[in-house]
Amino acid sequence: MRVFKELMRYEDISEEQLTETLGMKPNDVRRALYKLERYGLVRNYKIRNENDGTYIYYWYVDRETLNRNLLKIKKSVLEKLKRRLESEEDQYFYCPACGLQFSYEEAMGYDFTCPRCGEPLELAESNPRKKLLEKIVKRLEEEIKHEESVL
Ligand SMILES: [Zn+2]
């Protein structure tokens, strides 16, 4: 995570420079880089050092792949939220004394009495949790639509 965060700050950077700025052991940095490469998050290219014939490795974050991976994650979150939204009811019950909220089924299970303080539960007509979920789903849908148009 540290190596990745540092890499994000550059277009590209040599392995040596990166190790220096991180103040970590060269082997640890290399291991982290190869791990990130396996996840498809970073890439490298090498340039031959004319003086001694060795290679200098430069590393960079593959931002296109990164964006596509993030988009994938967002889509799966959206699907989960949509399923939850489907199970949210418009009506819900709440305890006027301590504020706990219950679905119809839950309230029925407690005999319409608050399990915490024993107050009779009251019916509310609109569900703020559902409204909030709807807002988040809408925002996420817009973000995904926008990102798909620029990727
Ligand atoms: Zn209560």
Backbone and ligand atoms as CSV (ligand in chain L), in Angstrom:
chain,resi,resn,atom,element,x,y,z
A,1,MET,N,N,0.830,-1.200,0.000
A,1,MET,CA,C,0.000,0.000,0.000
A,1,MET,C,C,0.871,1.260,0.000
A,2,ARG,N,N,1.944,1.231,0.798
A,2,ARG,CA,C,2.842,2.391,0.854
A,2,ARG,C,C,3.524,2.609,-0.489
A,3,VAL,N,N,3.983,1.505,-1.076
A,3,VAL,CA,C,4.673,1.585,-2.366
A,3,VAL,C,C,3.719,2.098,-3.440
A,4,PHE,N,N,2.502,1.574,-3.419
A,4,PHE,CA,C,1.514,1.980,-4.417
A,4,PHE,C,C,1.173,3.463,-4.290
A,5,LYS,N,N,0.955,3.898,-3.054
A,5,LYS,CA,C,0.616,5.312,-2.815
A,5,LYS,C,C,1.725,6.236,-3.310
A,6,GLU,N,N,2.978,5.829,-3.048
A,6,GLU,CA,C,4.106,6.647,-3.476
A,6,GLU,C,C,4.169,6.685,-5.008
A,7,LEU,N,N,3.956,5.534,-5.631
A,7,LEU,CA,C,3.979,5.457,-7.096
A,7,LEU,C,C,2.918,6.344,-7.738
A,8,MET,N,N,1.777,6.441,-7.069
A,8,MET,CA,C,0.663,7.251,-7.598
A,8,MET,C,C,1.075,8.718,-7.787
A,9,ARG,N,N,2.119,9.140,-7.058
A,9,ARG,CA,C,2.516,10.540,-7.107
A,9,ARG,C,C,3.358,10.879,-8.335
A,10,TYR,N,N,3.782,9.855,-9.073
A,10,TYR,CA,C,4.664,10.109,-10.219
A,10,TYR,C,C,4.067,9.579,-11.523
A,11,GLU,N,N,4.504,10.187,-12.607
A,11,GLU,CA,C,4.220,9.621,-13.931
A,11,GLU,C,C,4.893,8.253,-14.007
A,12,ASP,N,N,6.199,8.277,-13.761
A,12,ASP,CA,C,6.973,7.047,-13.588
A,12,ASP,C,C,8.199,7.392,-12.753
A,13,ILE,N,N,8.814,6.384,-12.176
A,13,ILE,CA,C,9.960,6.624,-11.300
A,13,ILE,C,C,10.851,5.385,-11.317
A,14,SER,N,N,12.168,5.613,-11.233
A,14,SER,CA,C,13.070,4.454,-11.242
A,14,SER,C,C,12.971,3.726,-9.908
A,15,GLU,N,N,13.257,2.439,-9.970
A,15,GLU,CA,C,13.158,1.615,-8.765
A,15,GLU,C,C,14.078,2.141,-7.662
A,16,GLU,N,N,15.237,2.605,-8.077
A,16,GLU,CA,C,16.206,3.124,-7.119
A,16,GLU,C,C,15.681,4.379,-6.401
A,17,GLN,N,N,15.158,5.305,-7.206
A,17,GLN,CA,C,14.612,6.543,-6.630
A,17,GLN,C,C,13.452,6.241,-5.690
A,18,LEU,N,N,12.609,5.330,-6.143
A,18,LEU,CA,C,11.440,4.959,-5.338
A,18,LEU,C,C,11.871,4.393,-3.986
A,19,THR,N,N,12.864,3.502,-4.030
A,19,THR,CA,C,13.382,2.892,-2.800
A,19,THR,C,C,13.928,3.964,-1.863
A,20,GLU,N,N,14.611,4.927,-2.474
A,20,GLU,CA,C,15.198,6.009,-1.686
A,20,GLU,C,C,14.125,6.863,-1.012
A,21,THR,N,N,13.115,7.293,-1.783
A,21,THR,CA,C,12.075,8.151,-1.202
A,21,THR,C,C,11.277,7.417,-0.130
A,22,LEU,N,N,11.120,6.103,-0.304
A,22,LEU,CA,C,10.350,5.342,0.685
A,22,LEU,C,C,11.170,5.032,1.931
A,23,GLY,N,N,12.489,5.010,1.767
A,23,GLY,CA,C,13.354,4.638,2.875
A,23,GLY,C,C,13.152,3.197,3.305
A,24,MET,N,N,12.833,2.344,2.316
A,24,MET,CA,C,12.627,0.915,2.618
A,24,MET,C,C,13.786,0.103,2.040
A,25,LYS,N,N,13.834,-1.174,2.406
A,25,LYS,CA,C,14.861,-2.058,1.856
A,25,LYS,C,C,14.548,-2.338,0.381
A,26,PRO,N,N,15.593,-2.328,-0.472
A,26,PRO,CA,C,15.371,-2.577,-1.905
A,26,PRO,C,C,14.578,-3.855,-2.187
A,27,ASN,N,N,14.876,-4.914,-1.435
A,27,ASN,CA,C,14.173,-6.185,-1.656
A,27,ASN,C,C,12.682,-6.097,-1.336
A,28,ASP,N,N,12.371,-5.353,-0.271
A,28,ASP,CA,C,10.966,-5.188,0.118
A,28,ASP,C,C,10.203,-4.403,-0.949
A,29,VAL,N,N,10.874,-3.357,-1.459
A,29,VAL,CA,C,10.231,-2.544,-2.499
A,29,VAL,C,C,9.988,-3.394,-3.743
A,30,ARG,N,N,11.011,-4.167,-4.131
A,30,ARG,CA,C,10.876,-4.996,-5.332
A,30,ARG,C,C,9.761,-6.016,-5.178
A,31,ARG,N,N,9.707,-6.639,-4.011
A,31,ARG,CA,C,8.671,-7.638,-3.767
A,31,ARG,C,C,7.279,-7.008,-3.891
A,32,ALA,N,N,7.142,-5.805,-3.294
A,32,ALA,CA,C,5.850,-5.099,-3.357
A,32,ALA,C,C,5.497,-4.750,-4.801
A,33,LEU,N,N,6.502,-4.316,-5.554
A,33,LEU,CA,C,6.255,-3.928,-6.952
A,33,LEU,C,C,5.790,-5.122,-7.790
A,34,TYR,N,N,6.440,-6.271,-7.611
A,34,TYR,CA,C,6.054,-7.441,-8.389
A,34,TYR,C,C,4.656,-7.945,-8.003
A,35,LYS,N,N,4.342,-7.785,-6.733
A,35,LYS,CA,C,3.015,-8.167,-6.271
A,35,LYS,C,C,1.959,-7.263,-6.939
A,36,LEU,N,N,2.229,-5.965,-6.929
A,36,LEU,CA,C,1.312,-5.010,-7.565
A,36,LEU,C,C,1.191,-5.288,-9.062
A,37,GLU,N,N,2.319,-5.711,-9.658
A,37,GLU,CA,C,2.306,-6.018,-11.085
A,37,GLU,C,C,1.411,-7.224,-11.370
A,38,ARG,N,N,1.464,-8.223,-10.476
A,38,ARG,CA,C,0.620,-9.397,-10.656
A,38,ARG,C,C,-0.864,-9.038,-10.597
A,39,TYR,N,N,-1.198,-8.037,-9.772
A,39,TYR,CA,C,-2.592,-7.578,-9.704
A,39,TYR,C,C,-2.963,-6.698,-10.900
A,40,GLY,N,N,-1.980,-6.425,-11.741
A,40,GLY,CA,C,-2.241,-5.604,-12.921
A,40,GLY,C,C,-2.360,-4.122,-12.604
A,41,LEU,N,N,-1.820,-3.703,-11.477
A,41,LEU,CA,C,-1.961,-2.302,-11.076
A,41,LEU,C,C,-0.787,-1.439,-11.521
A,42,VAL,N,N,0.395,-2.051,-11.628
A,42,VAL,CA,C,1.568,-1.277,-12.039
A,42,VAL,C,C,2.293,-1.997,-13.183
A,43,ARG,N,N,3.079,-1.230,-13.912
A,43,ARG,CA,C,3.880,-1.783,-14.989
A,43,ARG,C,C,5.288,-1.224,-14.903
A,44,ASN,N,N,6.200,-1.846,-15.644
A,44,ASN,CA,C,7.553,-1.294,-15.674
A,44,ASN,C,C,8.118,-1.321,-17.088
A,45,TYR,N,N,9.143,-0.544,-17.280
A,45,TYR,CA,C,9.951,-0.656,-18.498
A,45,TYR,C,C,11.402,-0.449,-18.081
A,46,LYS,N,N,12.351,-0.892,-18.903
A,46,LYS,CA,C,13.749,-0.757,-18.493
A,46,LYS,C,C,14.533,0.027,-19.533
A,47,ILE,N,N,15.510,0.739,-19.019
A,47,ILE,CA,C,16.402,1.504,-19.889
A,47,ILE,C,C,17.830,1.088,-19.573
A,48,ARG,N,N,18.618,0.865,-20.627
A,48,ARG,CA,C,19.994,0.421,-20.437
A,48,ARG,C,C,20.876,1.595,-20.046
A,49,ASN,N,N,21.623,1.382,-18.980
A,49,ASN,CA,C,22.586,2.382,-18.546
A,49,ASN,C,C,23.847,2.243,-19.407
A,50,GLU,N,N,24.134,3.262,-20.241
A,50,GLU,CA,C,25.237,3.157,-21.204
A,50,GLU,C,C,26.593,3.009,-20.522
A,51,ASN,N,N,26.714,3.530,-19.311
A,51,ASN,CA,C,28.016,3.515,-18.629
A,51,ASN,C,C,28.459,2.121,-18.212
A,52,ASP,N,N,27.537,1.381,-17.579
A,52,ASP,CA,C,27.970,0.067,-17.085
A,52,ASP,C,C,27.148,-1.093,-17.658
A,53,GLY,N,N,26.254,-0.786,-18.578
A,53,GLY,CA,C,25.507,-1.848,-19.244
A,53,GLY,C,C,24.392,-2.460,-18.410
A,54,THR,N,N,24.176,-1.938,-17.191
A,54,THR,CA,C,23.080,-2.465,-16.386
A,54,THR,C,C,21.759,-1.820,-16.806
A,55,TYR,N,N,20.688,-2.384,-16.340
A,55,TYR,CA,C,19.371,-1.839,-16.671
A,55,TYR,C,C,18.785,-1.059,-15.506
A,56,ILE,N,N,18.136,0.045,-15.841
A,56,ILE,CA,C,17.406,0.800,-14.824
A,56,ILE,C,C,15.930,0.523,-15.041
A,57,TYR,N,N,15.260,0.103,-13.988
A,57,TYR,CA,C,13.830,-0.200,-14.107
A,57,TYR,C,C,12.995,0.994,-13.668
A,58,TYR,N,N,12.059,1.347,-14.522
A,58,TYR,CA,C,11.113,2.416,-14.192
A,58,TYR,C,C,9.731,1.801,-13.977
A,59,TRP,N,N,9.063,2.304,-12.973
A,59,TRP,CA,C,7.742,1.766,-12.637
A,59,TRP,C,C,6.686,2.857,-12.725
A,60,TYR,N,N,5.493,2.470,-13.092
A,60,TYR,CA,C,4.386,3.434,-13.124
A,60,TYR,C,C,3.060,2.725,-12.874
A,61,VAL,N,N,2.105,3.510,-12.425
A,61,VAL,CA,C,0.764,2.974,-12.169
A,61,VAL,C,C,0.008,2.889,-13.492
A,62,ASP,N,N,-0.554,1.735,-13.757
A,62,ASP,CA,C,-1.362,1.577,-14.965
A,62,ASP,C,C,-2.746,2.179,-14.695
A,63,ARG,N,N,-2.862,3.459,-14.958
A,63,ARG,CA,C,-4.079,4.179,-14.556
A,63,ARG,C,C,-5.319,3.726,-15.304
A,64,GLU,N,N,-5.134,3.307,-16.550
A,64,GLU,CA,C,-6.300,2.854,-17.315
A,64,GLU,C,C,-6.902,1.590,-16.704
A,65,THR,N,N,-6.015,0.635,-16.386
A,65,THR,CA,C,-6.487,-0.593,-15.752
A,65,THR,C,C,-7.078,-0.294,-14.380
A,66,LEU,N,N,-6.403,0.615,-13.674
A,66,LEU,CA,C,-6.868,0.983,-12.344
A,66,LEU,C,C,-8.297,1.539,-12.413
A,67,ASN,N,N,-8.516,2.448,-13.342
A,67,ASN,CA,C,-9.851,3.025,-13.497
A,67,ASN,C,C,-10.889,1.966,-13.856
A,68,ARG,N,N,-10.470,1.038,-14.723
A,68,ARG,CA,C,-11.418,-0.009,-15.111
A,68,ARG,C,C,-11.748,-0.915,-13.935
A,69,ASN,N,N,-10.715,-1.216,-13.106
A,69,ASN,CA,C,-10.961,-2.035,-11.914
A,69,ASN,C,C,-11.877,-1.325,-10.932
A,70,LEU,N,N,-11.647,-0.018,-10.765
A,70,LEU,CA,C,-12.491,0.744,-9.843
A,70,LEU,C,C,-13.931,0.777,-10.342
A,71,LEU,N,N,-14.073,0.900,-11.654
A,71,LEU,CA,C,-15.412,0.914,-12.244
A,71,LEU,C,C,-16.129,-0.409,-11.977
A,72,LYS,N,N,-15.364,-1.499,-12.091
A,72,LYS,CA,C,-15.932,-2.823,-11.825
A,72,LYS,C,C,-16.439,-2.913,-10.383
A,73,ILE,N,N,-15.613,-2.394,-9.454
A,73,ILE,CA,C,-15.987,-2.427,-8.042
A,73,ILE,C,C,-17.254,-1.606,-7.810
A,74,LYS,N,N,-17.287,-0.413,-8.417
A,74,LYS,CA,C,-18.462,0.450,-8.266
A,74,LYS,C,C,-19.719,-0.231,-8.768
A,75,LYS,N,N,-19.586,-0.939,-9.896
A,75,LYS,CA,C,-20.757,-1.625,-10.457
A,75,LYS,C,C,-21.277,-2.707,-9.518
A,76,SER,N,N,-20.342,-3.427,-8.893
A,76,SER,CA,C,-20.811,-4.490,-8.003
A,76,SER,C,C,-21.434,-3.904,-6.741
A,77,VAL,N,N,-20.903,-2.771,-6.272
A,77,VAL,CA,C,-21.513,-2.091,-5.120
A,77,VAL,C,C,-22.924,-1.630,-5.484
A,78,LEU,N,N,-23.052,-1.086,-6.690
A,78,LEU,CA,C,-24.361,-0.613,-7.140
A,78,LEU,C,C,-25.382,-1.755,-7.157
A,79,GLU,N,N,-24.959,-2.924,-7.658
A,79,GLU,CA,C,-25.878,-4.065,-7.702
A,79,GLU,C,C,-26.333,-4.457,-6.302
A,80,LYS,N,N,-25.380,-4.461,-5.363
A,80,LYS,CA,C,-25.718,-4.817,-3.985
A,80,LYS,C,C,-26.707,-3.818,-3.392
A,81,LEU,N,N,-26.439,-2.527,-3.616
A,81,LEU,CA,C,-27.314,-1.487,-3.074
A,81,LEU,C,C,-28.714,-1.592,-3.671
A,82,LYS,N,N,-28.771,-1.902,-4.960
A,82,LYS,CA,C,-30.077,-2.022,-5.621
A,82,LYS,C,C,-30.889,-3.169,-5.020
A,83,ARG,N,N,-30.192,-4.279,-4.743
A,83,ARG,CA,C,-30.897,-5.415,-4.127
A,83,ARG,C,C,-31.406,-5.036,-2.737
A,84,ARG,N,N,-30.562,-4.283,-2.008
A,84,ARG,CA,C,-31.005,-3.873,-0.665
A,84,ARG,C,C,-32.182,-2.927,-0.753
A,85,LEU,N,N,-32.134,-2.058,-1.742
A,85,LEU,CA,C,-33.206,-1.095,-1.944
A,85,LEU,C,C,-34.535,-1.804,-2.206
A,86,GLU,N,N,-34.446,-2.896,-2.981
A,86,GLU,CA,C,-35.659,-3.658,-3.282
A,86,GLU,C,C,-36.296,-4.227,-2.021
A,87,SER,N,N,-35.443,-4.561,-1.027
A,87,SER,CA,C,-35.994,-5.176,0.182
A,87,SER,C,C,-36.430,-4.124,1.217
A,88,GLU,N,N,-36.078,-2.862,0.971
A,88,GLU,CA,C,-36.514,-1.809,1.894
A,88,GLU,C,C,-37.994,-1.488,1.665
A,89,GLU,N,N,-38.723,-1.384,2.737
A,89,GLU,CA,C,-40.141,-1.069,2.593
A,89,GLU,C,C,-40.377,0.425,2.747
A,90,ASP,N,N,-41.516,0.872,2.250
A,90,ASP,CA,C,-41.847,2.292,2.381
A,90,ASP,C,C,-42.186,2.629,3.825
A,91,GLN,N,N,-42.879,1.685,4.458
A,91,GLN,CA,C,-43.276,1.922,5.843
A,91,GLN,C,C,-42.303,1.246,6.791
A,92,TYR,N,N,-42.196,1.792,7.963
A,92,TYR,CA,C,-41.392,1.110,8.973
A,92,TYR,C,C,-41.948,1.475,10.352
A,93,PHE,N,N,-41.515,0.751,11.330
A,93,PHE,CA,C,-41.930,1.029,12.706
A,93,PHE,C,C,-40.762,1.596,13.481
A,94,TYR,N,N,-41.065,2.417,14.460
A,94,TYR,CA,C,-39.982,2.963,15.274
A,94,TYR,C,C,-40.439,3.099,16.717
A,95,CYS,N,N,-39.439,3.159,17.594
A,95,CYS,CA,C,-39.728,3.349,19.008
A,95,CYS,C,C,-39.670,4.843,19.314
A,96,PRO,N,N,-40.766,5.436,19.800
A,96,PRO,CA,C,-40.758,6.874,20.082
A,96,PRO,C,C,-39.848,7.228,21.261
A,97,ALA,N,N,-39.489,6.247,22.060
A,97,ALA,CA,C,-38.646,6.538,23.228
A,97,ALA,C,C,-37.161,6.494,22.890
A,98,CYS,N,N,-36.704,5.429,22.198
A,98,CYS,CA,C,-35.259,5.321,21.966
A,98,CYS,C,C,-34.863,5.404,20.500
A,99,GLY,N,N,-35.845,5.494,19.608
A,99,GLY,CA,C,-35.526,5.763,18.210
A,99,GLY,C,C,-35.150,4.563,17.358
A,100,LEU,N,N,-35.141,3.355,17.916
A,100,LEU,CA,C,-34.831,2.164,17.125
A,100,LEU,C,C,-35.857,1.993,16.011
A,101,GLN,N,N,-35.418,1.463,14.865
A,101,GLN,CA,C,-36.330,1.272,13.736
A,101,GLN,C,C,-36.462,-0.202,13.376
A,102,PHE,N,N,-37.637,-0.555,12.877
A,102,PHE,CA,C,-37.909,-1.956,12.560
A,102,PHE,C,C,-38.726,-2.069,11.283
A,103,SER,N,N,-38.478,-3.118,10.517
A,103,SER,CA,C,-39.348,-3.423,9.393
A,103,SER,C,C,-40.646,-4.004,9.956
A,104,TYR,N,N,-41.645,-4.152,9.098
A,104,TYR,CA,C,-42.913,-4.702,9.557
A,104,TYR,C,C,-42.704,-6.073,10.214
A,105,GLU,N,N,-41.929,-6.928,9.513
A,105,GLU,CA,C,-41.688,-8.285,10.046
A,105,GLU,C,C,-40.999,-8.253,11.408
A,106,GLU,N,N,-39.993,-7.410,11.509
A,106,GLU,CA,C,-39.276,-7.310,12.786
A,106,GLU,C,C,-40.229,-6.853,13.894
A,107,ALA,N,N,-41.008,-5.807,13.587
A,107,ALA,CA,C,-41.935,-5.257,14.581
A,107,ALA,C,C,-42.941,-6.318,15.030
A,108,MET,N,N,-43.418,-7.096,14.049
A,108,MET,CA,C,-44.378,-8.149,14.371
A,108,MET,C,C,-43.730,-9.170,15.305
A,109,GLY,N,N,-42.464,-9.496,14.999
A,109,GLY,CA,C,-41.716,-10.448,15.826
A,109,GLY,C,C,-41.583,-9.980,17.264
A,110,TYR,N,N,-41.561,-8.686,17.463
A,110,TYR,CA,C,-41.454,-8.140,18.825
A,110,TYR,C,C,-42.824,-7.756,19.383
A,111,ASP,N,N,-43.900,-8.215,18.735
A,111,ASP,CA,C,-45.252,-7.862,19.178
A,111,ASP,C,C,-45.472,-6.355,19.225
A,112,PHE,N,N,-44.848,-5.649,18.303
A,112,PHE,CA,C,-44.986,-4.190,18.188
A,112,PHE,C,C,-44.623,-3.473,19.493
A,113,THR,N,N,-43.645,-4.063,20.187
A,113,THR,CA,C,-43.140,-3.465,21.425
A,113,THR,C,C,-41.617,-3.374,21.319
A,114,CYS,N,N,-41.052,-2.260,21.723
A,114,CYS,CA,C,-39.603,-2.100,21.604
A,114,CYS,C,C,-38.870,-3.127,22.458
A,115,PRO,N,N,-37.963,-3.915,21.844
A,115,PRO,CA,C,-37.244,-4.942,22.610
A,115,PRO,C,C,-36.247,-4.331,23.606
A,116,ARG,N,N,-35.916,-3.047,23.408
A,116,ARG,CA,C,-34.944,-2.437,24.310
A,116,ARG,C,C,-35.630,-1.821,25.527
A,117,CYS,N,N,-36.717,-1.049,25.273
A,117,CYS,CA,C,-37.288,-0.324,26.411
A,117,CYS,C,C,-38.773,-0.637,26.663
A,118,GLY,N,N,-39.378,-1.457,25.828
A,118,GLY,CA,C,-40.748,-1.883,26.114
A,118,GLY,C,C,-41.844,-0.932,25.667
A,119,GLU,N,N,-41.488,0.199,25.051
A,119,GLU,CA,C,-42.497,1.139,24.531
A,119,GLU,C,C,-43.235,0.513,23.357
A,120,PRO,N,N,-44.533,0.828,23.196
A,120,PRO,CA,C,-45.225,0.366,21.987
A,120,PRO,C,C,-44.644,1.063,20.747
A,121,LEU,N,N,-44.440,0.285,19.682
A,121,LEU,CA,C,-43.849,0.848,18.459
A,121,LEU,C,C,-44.882,1.642,17.682
A,122,GLU,N,N,-44.424,2.647,16.964
A,122,GLU,CA,C,-45.316,3.461,16.144
A,122,GLU,C,C,-44.969,3.304,14.678
A,123,LEU,N,N,-45.969,3.531,13.846
A,123,LEU,CA,C,-45.798,3.372,12.408
A,123,LEU,C,C,-45.402,4.700,11.767
A,124,ALA,N,N,-44.363,4.675,10.937
A,124,ALA,CA,C,-43.984,5.872,10.179
A,124,ALA,C,C,-44.240,5.611,8.705
A,125,GLU,N,N,-44.687,6.628,7.996
A,125,GLU,CA,C,-45.124,6.401,6.617
A,125,GLU,C,C,-44.004,6.436,5.587
A,126,SER,N,N,-42.961,7.189,5.882
A,126,SER,CA,C,-41.884,7.190,4.888
A,126,SER,C,C,-40.589,6.749,5.537
A,127,ASN,N,N,-39.806,6.020,4.786
A,127,ASN,CA,C,-38.624,5.360,5.308
A,127,ASN,C,C,-37.369,6.149,4.919
A,128,PRO,N,N,-36.727,6.825,5.887
A,128,PRO,CA,C,-35.553,7.642,5.552
A,128,PRO,C,C,-34.378,6.805,5.045
A,129,ARG,N,N,-34.297,5.562,5.514
A,129,ARG,CA,C,-33.217,4.689,5.063
A,129,ARG,C,C,-33.369,4.402,3.563
A,130,LYS,N,N,-34.630,4.205,3.159
A,130,LYS,CA,C,-34.888,3.943,1.746
A,130,LYS,C,C,-34.565,5.184,0.898
A,131,LYS,N,N,-34.965,6.341,1.405
A,131,LYS,CA,C,-34.687,7.601,0.680
A,131,LYS,C,C,-33.183,7.803,0.502
A,132,LEU,N,N,-32.416,7.522,1.567
A,132,LEU,CA,C,-30.973,7.684,1.509
A,132,LEU,C,C,-30.368,6.706,0.490
A,133,LEU,N,N,-30.822,5.457,0.541
A,133,LEU,CA,C,-30.337,4.451,-0.406
A,133,LEU,C,C,-30.619,4.870,-1.844
A,134,GLU,N,N,-31.821,5.389,-2.061
A,134,GLU,CA,C,-32.194,5.834,-3.412
A,134,GLU,C,C,-31.250,6.925,-3.904
A,135,LYS,N,N,-30.903,7.824,-2.990
A,135,LYS,CA,C,-30.003,8.924,-3.352
A,135,LYS,C,C,-28.619,8.391,-3.732
A,136,ILE,N,N,-28.109,7.453,-2.913
A,136,ILE,CA,C,-26.772,6.897,-3.175
A,136,ILE,C,C,-26.757,6.126,-4.497
A,137,VAL,N,N,-27.805,5.339,-4.726
A,137,VAL,CA,C,-27.899,4.558,-5.967
A,137,VAL,C,C,-27.892,5.485,-7.177
A,138,LYS,N,N,-28.659,6.564,-7.076
A,138,LYS,CA,C,-28.749,7.504,-8.200
A,138,LYS,C,C,-27.380,8.133,-8.481
A,139,ARG,N,N,-26.692,8.547,-7.414
A,139,ARG,CA,C,-25.384,9.188,-7.589
A,139,ARG,C,C,-24.380,8.217,-8.205
A,140,LEU,N,N,-24.403,6.976,-7.715
A,140,LEU,CA,C,-23.488,5.956,-8.217
A,140,LEU,C,C,-23.763,5.662,-9.693
A,141,GLU,N,N,-25.024,5.586,-10.053
A,141,GLU,CA,C,-25.401,5.337,-11.451
A,141,GLU,C,C,-24.867,6.441,-12.359
A,142,GLU,N,N,-24.975,7.679,-11.879
A,142,GLU,CA,C,-24.477,8.811,-12.673
A,142,GLU,C,C,-22.960,8.762,-12.822
A,143,GLU,N,N,-22.271,8.432,-11.715
A,143,GLU,CA,C,-20.816,8.317,-11.760
A,143,GLU,C,C,-20.372,7.255,-12.761
A,144,ILE,N,N,-21.024,6.095,-12.699
A,144,ILE,CA,C,-20.661,4.991,-13.588
A,144,ILE,C,C,-20.902,5.380,-15.044
A,145,LYS,N,N,-22.038,6.020,-15.283
A,145,LYS,CA,C,-22.365,6.446,-16.643
A,145,LYS,C,C,-21.296,7.409,-17.170
A,146,HIS,N,N,-20.908,8.349,-16.314
A,146,HIS,CA,C,-19.894,9.321,-16.712
A,146,HIS,C,C,-18.561,8.636,-16.996
A,147,GLU,N,N,-18.144,7.737,-16.080
A,147,GLU,CA,C,-16.853,7.086,-16.242
A,147,GLU,C,C,-16.806,6.194,-17.473
A,148,GLU,N,N,-17.935,5.542,-17.770
A,148,GLU,CA,C,-17.965,4.685,-18.962
A,148,GLU,C,C,-17.826,5.521,-20.224
A,149,SER,N,N,-18.289,6.756,-20.176
A,149,SER,CA,C,-18.223,7.595,-21.377
A,149,SER,C,C,-16.805,8.140,-21.614
A,150,VAL,N,N,-15.975,8.204,-20.555
A,150,VAL,CA,C,-14.623,8.729,-20.739
A,150,VAL,C,C,-13.562,7.643,-20.824
A,151,LEU,N,N,-13.873,6.438,-20.402
A,151,LEU,CA,C,-12.869,5.356,-20.441
A,151,LEU,C,C,-12.697,4.793,-21.854
L,1,ZN,ZN,ZN,-37.304,1.720,22.662
